[in-house]
Amino acid sequence: MTEWASRGVSLLPLGVRFDAVRVPAARIHSAVCSEDPKTVAAALDDWLCGPVVRDLRASSGDYYVLVAPGAEWNGKEERLGEGSFLVVPRIGALSMITHWVVPPRHPGNLCSTARLRALLTLAEALRTVEP
């Protein structure tokens, strides 16, 4: 991937090796009760046990949870698959565009949609009890 070598990021097609579920930052921060990057990373690593990318090009700073292509997903967050692309940083590269919140642990490592659903259900429950 020459893009990774020259730019530190690459535009990868979804639906082949992985899909992505786009989760608004506010939902992630609510679920983990923090906006601190280290706290968020540790919580997502514990909960999801798989790779998560954060896109910083927009002010919303959405998180992209990488899941298996075609894995069952019925949440309200948008699932991106075949026909979509995601800007993915090279492992270990620093980028102002996007970065790994949780890098993949090994080739083929992806998040469980069931674990993501549980995390987002927690976020929804916390929203109802916050003042």
BALUM-16054 format. One record per atom (N, C-alpha, C): residue number from 0; residue in one letter; x, y, z; atom name. Coordinates in steps of 0.001 Angstrom, whole numbers, padded with zeros to 6 digits. Layout:
N
ATOM   seq   type         u         v         w   atom
ATOM   NUM      A         X         Y         Z     CA
...
This chain:
131
ATOM   seq   type         u         v         w   atom
ATOM     0      M    000837   -001185    000000      N
ATOM     0      M    000000    000000    000000     CA
ATOM     0      M    000883    001249    000000      C
ATOM     1      T    001041    001825   -001148      N
ATOM     1      T    001902    003001   -001261     CA
ATOM     1      T    001328    004205   -000527      C
ATOM     2      E   -000010    004278   -000394      N
ATOM     2      E   -000615    005393    000348     CA
ATOM     2      E   -000156    005378    001799      C
ATOM     3      W   -000106    004193    002411      N
ATOM     3      W    000346    004106    003797     CA
ATOM     3      W    001786    004587    003919      C
ATOM     4      A    002610    004216    002958      N
ATOM     4      A    004021    004605    003004     CA
ATOM     4      A    004191    006106    002830      C
ATOM     5      S    003436    006706    001913      N
ATOM     5      S    003634    008127    001620     CA
ATOM     5      S    002792    009059    002485      C
ATOM     6      R    001593    008632    002870      N
ATOM     6      R    000683    009522    003607     CA
ATOM     6      R    000390    009084    005038      C
ATOM     7      G    000682    007832    005340      N
ATOM     7      G    000376    007320    006677     CA
ATOM     7      G   -001053    006842    006822      C
ATOM     8      V   -001887    007059    005782      N
ATOM     8      V   -003271    006593    005770     CA
ATOM     8      V   -003562    005995    004397      C
ATOM     9      S   -004606    005166    004344      N
ATOM     9      S   -005024    004586    003075     CA
ATOM     9      S   -006543    004495    003050      C
ATOM    10      L   -007124    004666    001885      N
ATOM    10      L   -008565    004540    001688     CA
ATOM    10      L   -008846    003082    001346      C
ATOM    11      L   -009482    002358    002269      N
ATOM    11      L   -009720    000928    002079     CA
ATOM    11      L   -011186    000646    001792      C
ATOM    12      P   -011451   -000303    000879      N
ATOM    12      P   -012839   -000675    000592     CA
ATOM    12      P   -013408   -001499    001743      C
ATOM    13      L   -014643   -001219    002100      N
ATOM    13      L   -015319   -002000    003130     CA
ATOM    13      L   -016078   -003145    002462      C
ATOM    14      G   -016437   -004139    003255      N
ATOM    14      G   -017173   -005273    002738     CA
ATOM    14      G   -016293   -006403    002244      C
ATOM    15      V   -014979   -006229    002301      N
ATOM    15      V   -014056   -007273    001854     CA
ATOM    15      V   -013431   -007935    003082      C
ATOM    16      R   -012566   -007214    003762      N
ATOM    16      R   -011924   -007749    004975     CA
ATOM    16      R   -012697   -007374    006234      C
ATOM    17      F   -013397   -006263    006178      N
ATOM    17      F   -014185   -005820    007329     CA
ATOM    17      F   -015221   -004804    006880      C
ATOM    18      D   -016243   -004631    007721      N
ATOM    18      D   -017219   -003553    007620     CA
ATOM    18      D   -016921   -002611    008779      C
ATOM    19      A   -017631   -001499    008835      N
ATOM    19      A   -017458   -000559    009945     CA
ATOM    19      A   -018822   -000056    010395      C
ATOM    20      V   -018987    000089    011693      N
ATOM    20      V   -020181    000722    012253     CA
ATOM    20      V   -019748    002095    012736      C
ATOM    21      R   -020390    003144    012176      N
ATOM    21      R   -020051    004523    012547     CA
ATOM    21      R   -020850    004901    013792      C
ATOM    22      V   -020125    005266    014854      N
ATOM    22      V   -020764    005613    016124     CA
ATOM    22      V   -020384    007047    016478      C
ATOM    23      P   -021380    007910    016704      N
ATOM    23      P   -021070    009286    017099     CA
ATOM    23      P   -020252    009323    018390      C
ATOM    24      A   -019331    010263    018453      N
ATOM    24      A   -018460    010390    019622     CA
ATOM    24      A   -019266    010544    020909      C
ATOM    25      A   -020349    011299    020866      N
ATOM    25      A   -021149    011518    022076     CA
ATOM    25      A   -021662    010201    022656      C
ATOM    26      R   -022027    009257    021793      N
ATOM    26      R   -022520    007954    022277     CA
ATOM    26      R   -021394    007156    022938      C
ATOM    27      I   -020232    007169    022316      N
ATOM    27      I   -019091    006452    022899     CA
ATOM    27      I   -018710    007082    024233      C
ATOM    28      H   -018599    008408    024258      N
ATOM    28      H   -018189    009101    025482     CA
ATOM    28      H   -019198    008894    026605      C
ATOM    29      S   -020480    008860    026267      N
ATOM    29      S   -021509    008601    027263     CA
ATOM    29      S   -021373    007183    027825      C
ATOM    30      A   -021116    006230    026950      N
ATOM    30      A   -021019    004832    027383     CA
ATOM    30      A   -019828    004590    028295      C
ATOM    31      V   -018713    005265    028028      N
ATOM    31      V   -017508    005035    028836     CA
ATOM    31      V   -017322    006106    029910      C
ATOM    32      C   -018269    007049    029993      N
ATOM    32      C   -018269    008107    031009     CA
ATOM    32      C   -017005    008955    030973      C
ATOM    33      S   -016483    009191    029773      N
ATOM    33      S   -015270    009997    029662     CA
ATOM    33      S   -015059    010452    028225      C
ATOM    34      E   -014372    011592    028092      N
ATOM    34      E   -013899    012057    026788     CA
ATOM    34      E   -012377    011987    026714      C
ATOM    35      D   -011742    011598    027817      N
ATOM    35      D   -010287    011494    027853     CA
ATOM    35      D   -009833    010386    026905      C
ATOM    36      P   -008964    010692    025942      N
ATOM    36      P   -008566    009692    024942     CA
ATOM    36      P   -008016    008386    025515      C
ATOM    37      K   -007208    008461    026560      N
ATOM    37      K   -006645    007233    027139     CA
ATOM    37      K   -007717    006402    027829      C
ATOM    38      T   -008630    007071    028519      N
ATOM    38      T   -009723    006371    029190     CA
ATOM    38      T   -010646    005723    028166      C
ATOM    39      V   -010974    006472    027113      N
ATOM    39      V   -011838    005943    026052     CA
ATOM    39      V   -011177    004728    025401      C
ATOM    40      A   -009901    004838    025074      N
ATOM    40      A   -009189    003729    024426     CA
ATOM    40      A   -009189    002479    025304      C
ATOM    41      A   -008901    002647    026586      N
ATOM    41      A   -008866    001496    027496     CA
ATOM    41      A   -010244    000849    027618      C
ATOM    42      A   -011282    001679    027735      N
ATOM    42      A   -012641    001148    027865     CA
ATOM    42      A   -013072    000416    026595      C
ATOM    43      L   -012793    001012    025431      N
ATOM    43      L   -013177    000359    024176     CA
ATOM    43      L   -012400   -000935    023973      C
ATOM    44      D   -011144   -000943    024344      N
ATOM    44      D   -010347   -002166    024233     CA
ATOM    44      D   -010945   -003260    025117      C
ATOM    45      D   -011309   -002909    026354      N
ATOM    45      D   -011909   -003881    027271     CA
ATOM    45      D   -013261   -004381    026772      C
ATOM    46      W   -014105   -003466    026299      N
ATOM    46      W   -015459   -003815    025877     CA
ATOM    46      W   -015486   -004555    024546      C
ATOM    47      L   -014772   -004024    023572      N
ATOM    47      L   -014943   -004498    022195     CA
ATOM    47      L   -013908   -005526    021755      C
ATOM    48      C   -012747   -005543    022398      N
ATOM    48      C   -011694   -006526    022087     CA
ATOM    48      C   -011324   -006541    020612      C
ATOM    49      G   -011432   -005387    019962      N
ATOM    49      G   -011103   -005314    018545     CA
ATOM    49      G   -010827   -003890    018123      C
ATOM    50      P   -010510   -003698    016845      N
ATOM    50      P   -010041   -002405    016355     CA
ATOM    50      P   -011123   -001339    016208      C
ATOM    51      V   -010725   -000120    016576      N
ATOM    51      V   -011592    001052    016457     CA
ATOM    51      V   -010750    002203    015915      C
ATOM    52      V   -011292    002884    014907      N
ATOM    52      V   -010639    004037    014287     CA
ATOM    52      V   -011471    005270    014609      C
ATOM    53      R   -010810    006392    014825      N
ATOM    53      R   -011531    007661    015015     CA
ATOM    53      R   -011162    008612    013889      C
ATOM    54      D   -012185    009180    013271      N
ATOM    54      D   -012013    010118    012158     CA
ATOM    54      D   -012118    011533    012704      C
ATOM    55      L   -011040    012284    012599      N
ATOM    55      L   -010999    013636    013164     CA
ATOM    55      L   -011210    014734    012127      C
ATOM    56      R   -011583    014351    010889      N
ATOM    56      R   -011788    015373    009852     CA
ATOM    56      R   -013013    016231    010142      C
ATOM    57      A   -014026    015650    010748      N
ATOM    57      A   -015237    016395    011094     CA
ATOM    57      A   -015194    016734    012580      C
ATOM    58      S   -015879    017786    012951      N
ATOM    58      S   -015873    018200    014357     CA
ATOM    58      S   -016503    017146    015261      C
ATOM    59      S   -017379    016305    014708      N
ATOM    59      S   -018032    015275    015517     CA
ATOM    59      S   -017065    014174    015943      C
ATOM    60      G   -016016    013940    015158      N
ATOM    60      G   -015017    012936    015529     CA
ATOM    60      G   -015586    011545    015702      C
ATOM    61      D   -016375    011094    014727      N
ATOM    61      D   -017004    009776    014815     CA
ATOM    61      D   -015987    008660    015014      C
ATOM    62      Y   -016452    007606    015663      N
ATOM    62      Y   -015672    006388    015850     CA
ATOM    62      Y   -016167    005351    014847      C
ATOM    63      Y   -015250    004553    014317      N
ATOM    63      Y   -015584    003477    013387     CA
ATOM    63      Y   -015135    002167    014009      C
ATOM    64      V   -016115    001351    014355      N
ATOM    64      V   -015864    000059    014981     CA
ATOM    64      V   -015798   -000973    013859      C
ATOM    65      L   -014665   -001647    013730      N
ATOM    65      L   -014475   -002589    012632     CA
ATOM    65      L   -015047   -003950    013009      C
ATOM    66      V   -015947   -004442    012150      N
ATOM    66      V   -016655   -005704    012385     CA
ATOM    66      V   -016516   -006594    011149      C
ATOM    67      A   -016882   -007850    011292      N
ATOM    67      A   -016790   -008795    010179     CA
ATOM    67      A   -017731   -008380    009049      C
ATOM    68      P   -017311   -008577    007802      N
ATOM    68      P   -018199   -008269    006680     CA
ATOM    68      P   -019480   -009098    006791      C
ATOM    69      G   -020608   -008428    006684      N
ATOM    69      G   -021887   -009123    006729     CA
ATOM    69      G   -022343   -009545    008109      C
ATOM    70      A   -021589   -009191    009162      N
ATOM    70      A   -022011   -009555    010526     CA
ATOM    70      A   -023355   -008896    010821      C
ATOM    71      E   -024187   -009592    011571      N
ATOM    71      E   -025524   -009079    011866     CA
ATOM    71      E   -025435   -007766    012646      C
ATOM    72      W   -026158   -006757    012167      N
ATOM    72      W   -026217   -005471    012861     CA
ATOM    72      W   -027594   -004867    012658      C
ATOM    73      N   -028298   -004596    013751      N
ATOM    73      N   -029619   -003977    013655     CA
ATOM    73      N   -029721   -002730    014524      C
ATOM    74      G   -028586   -002162    014886      N
ATOM    74      G   -028577   -000937    015683     CA
ATOM    74      G   -028910    000277    014838      C
ATOM    75      K   -029154    001409    015503      N
ATOM    75      K   -029497    002629    014760     CA
ATOM    75      K   -028276    003317    014162      C
ATOM    76      E   -027075    002935    014614      N
ATOM    76      E   -025859    003503    014048     CA
ATOM    76      E   -025653    002923    012655      C
ATOM    77      E   -025100    003741    011772      N
ATOM    77      E   -024935    003319    010383     CA
ATOM    77      E   -023822    002285    010237      C
ATOM    78      R   -024172    001214    009544      N
ATOM    78      R   -023188    000184    009207     CA
ATOM    78      R   -022727    000446    007784      C
ATOM    79      L   -021428    000507    007586      N
ATOM    79      L   -020855    000751    006268     CA
ATOM    79      L   -020232   -000544    005774      C
ATOM    80      G   -020596   -000930    004568      N
ATOM    80      G   -020077   -002174    004009     CA
ATOM    80      G   -019724   -001998    002552      C
ATOM    81      E   -020026   -003016    001773      N
ATOM    81      E   -019684   -003023    000355     CA
ATOM    81      E   -020147   -001736   -000323      C
ATOM    82      G   -019258   -001136   -001100      N
ATOM    82      G   -019550    000120   -001780     CA
ATOM    82      G   -019096    001346   -001001      C
ATOM    83      S   -018644    001135    000232      N
ATOM    83      S   -018144    002233    001067     CA
ATOM    83      S   -016635    002084    001248      C
ATOM    84      F   -016011    003184    001637      N
ATOM    84      F   -014566    003197    001880     CA
ATOM    84      F   -014303    003871    003216      C
ATOM    85      L   -013187    003524    003844      N
ATOM    85      L   -012810    004112    005125     CA
ATOM    85      L   -011336    004489    005081      C
ATOM    86      V   -011028    005690    005560      N
ATOM    86      V   -009636    006110    005689     CA
ATOM    86      V   -009073    005425    006934      C
ATOM    87      V   -008057    004602    006727      N
ATOM    87      V   -007477    003806    007809     CA
ATOM    87      V   -005996    004161    007942      C
ATOM    88      P   -005567    004487    009158      N
ATOM    88      P   -004150    004829    009349     CA
ATOM    88      P   -003264    003588    009338      C
ATOM    89      R   -002019    003788    008979      N
ATOM    89      R   -001027    002726    009106     CA
ATOM    89      R   -000805    002507    010606      C
ATOM    90      I   -000665    001274    011008      N
ATOM    90      I   -000405    000971    012422     CA
ATOM    90      I    000879    001687    012832      C
ATOM    91      G    000806    002437    013917      N
ATOM    91      G    001967    003161    014422     CA
ATOM    91      G    002179    004525    013803      C
ATOM    92      A    001396    004872    012783      N
ATOM    92      A    001549    006179    012129     CA
ATOM    92      A    000751    007235    012880      C
ATOM    93      L    001284    008424    012953      N
ATOM    93      L    000568    009553    013537     CA
ATOM    93      L   -000085    010325    012400      C
ATOM    94      S   -001363    010631    012552      N
ATOM    94      S   -002096    011338    011510     CA
ATOM    94      S   -003062    012312    012156      C
ATOM    95      M   -003211    013475    011561      N
ATOM    95      M   -004177    014461    012049     CA
ATOM    95      M   -005573    014172    011496      C
ATOM    96      I   -005657    013263    010532      N
ATOM    96      I   -006929    012947    009883     CA
ATOM    96      I   -007686    011881    010665      C
ATOM    97      T   -006997    010814    010974      N
ATOM    97      T   -007621    009667    011618     CA
ATOM    97      T   -006561    008921    012428      C
ATOM    98      H   -007006    008211    013449      N
ATOM    98      H   -006038    007442    014235     CA
ATOM    98      H   -006690    006199    014824      C
ATOM    99      W   -005845    005253    015176      N
ATOM    99      W   -006323    004055    015855     CA
ATOM    99      W   -006595    004402    017311      C
ATOM   100      V   -007815    004219    017750      N
ATOM   100      V   -008139    004313    019175     CA
ATOM   100      V   -007736    002986    019810      C
ATOM   101      V   -008116    001909    019131      N
ATOM   101      V   -007702    000562    019516     CA
ATOM   101      V   -007170   -000105    018248      C
ATOM   102      P   -005877   -000344    018169      N
ATOM   102      P   -005342   -001012    016974     CA
ATOM   102      P   -005703   -002500    016980      C
ATOM   103      P   -005686   -003128    015812      N
ATOM   103      P   -005951   -004572    015777     CA
ATOM   103      P   -004882   -005329    016563      C
ATOM   104      R   -005312   -006355    017277      N
ATOM   104      R   -004386   -007156    018086     CA
ATOM   104      R   -003579   -008124    017223      C
ATOM   105      H   -004186   -008556    016119      N
ATOM   105      H   -003549   -009514    015207     CA
ATOM   105      H   -004322   -009471    013893      C
ATOM   106      P   -003761   -009999    012818      N
ATOM   106      P   -004492   -010017    011548     CA
ATOM   106      P   -005840   -010729    011709      C
ATOM   107      G   -006873   -010126    011178      N
ATOM   107      G   -008209   -010710    011263     CA
ATOM   107      G   -008975   -010356    012521      C
ATOM   108      N   -008359   -009645    013461      N
ATOM   108      N   -009017   -009240    014703     CA
ATOM   108      N   -010094   -008209    014392      C
ATOM   109      L   -011345   -008506    014762      N
ATOM   109      L   -012464   -007589    014546     CA
ATOM   109      L   -013340   -007562    015788      C
ATOM   110      C   -014159   -006533    015900      N
ATOM   110      C   -015056   -006381    017046     CA
ATOM   110      C   -016310   -007227    016863      C
ATOM   111      S   -016873   -007639    017961      N
ATOM   111      S   -018138   -008371    017977     CA
ATOM   111      S   -019288   -007367    017950      C
ATOM   112      T   -020247   -007586    017055      N
ATOM   112      T   -021409   -006689    017023     CA
ATOM   112      T   -022240   -006845    018295      C
ATOM   113      A   -022231   -008022    018907      N
ATOM   113      A   -022969   -008213    020163     CA
ATOM   113      A   -022362   -007360    021275      C
ATOM   114      R   -021040   -007291    021332      N
ATOM   114      R   -020378   -006459    022346     CA
ATOM   114      R   -020635   -004977    022075      C
ATOM   115      L   -020624   -004582    020805      N
ATOM   115      L   -020916   -003189    020466     CA
ATOM   115      L   -022343   -002843    020857      C
ATOM   116      R   -023275   -003738    020571      N
ATOM   116      R   -024672   -003504    020939     CA
ATOM   116      R   -024797   -003333    022450      C
ATOM   117      A   -024106   -004159    023233      N
ATOM   117      A   -024150   -004061    024697     CA
ATOM   117      A   -023602   -002718    025169      C
ATOM   118      L   -022506   -002274    024576      N
ATOM   118      L   -021913   -000984    024946     CA
ATOM   118      L   -022874    000161    024649      C
ATOM   119      L   -023503    000132    023483      N
ATOM   119      L   -024416    001214    023108     CA
ATOM   119      L   -025710    001165    023906      C
ATOM   120      T   -026132   -000019    024322      N
ATOM   120      T   -027298   -000141    025205     CA
ATOM   120      T   -026990    000511    026545      C
ATOM   121      L   -025772    000313    027034      N
ATOM   121      L   -025340    000970    028269     CA
ATOM   121      L   -025366    002488    028100      C
ATOM   122      A   -024886    002972    026969      N
ATOM   122      A   -024885    004419    026713     CA
ATOM   122      A   -026303    004964    026756      C
ATOM   123      E   -027235    004233    026168      N
ATOM   123      E   -028636    004670    026149     CA
ATOM   123      E   -029205    004693    027563      C
ATOM   124      A   -028898    003667    028357      N
ATOM   124      A   -029379    003615    029742     CA
ATOM   124      A   -028803    004765    030562      C
ATOM   125      L   -027521    005061    030366      N
ATOM   125      L   -026901    006161    031104     CA
ATOM   125      L   -027506    007503    030723      C
ATOM   126      R   -027892    007653    029469      N
ATOM   126      R   -028514    008911    029024     CA
ATOM   126      R   -029819    009179    029766      C
ATOM   127      T   -030555    008128    030086      N
ATOM   127      T   -031847    008307    030740     CA
ATOM   127      T   -031716    008670    032214      C
ATOM   128      V   -030550    008398    032832      N
ATOM   128      V   -030384    008718    034248     CA
ATOM   128      V   -029532    009956    034490      C
ATOM   129      E   -028895    010488    033443      N
ATOM   129      E   -028078    011695    033616     CA
ATOM   129      E   -028984    012896    033856      C
ATOM   130      P   -028537    013817    034745      N
ATOM   130      P   -029369    014999    035043     CA
ATOM   130      P   -029463    015939    033859      C
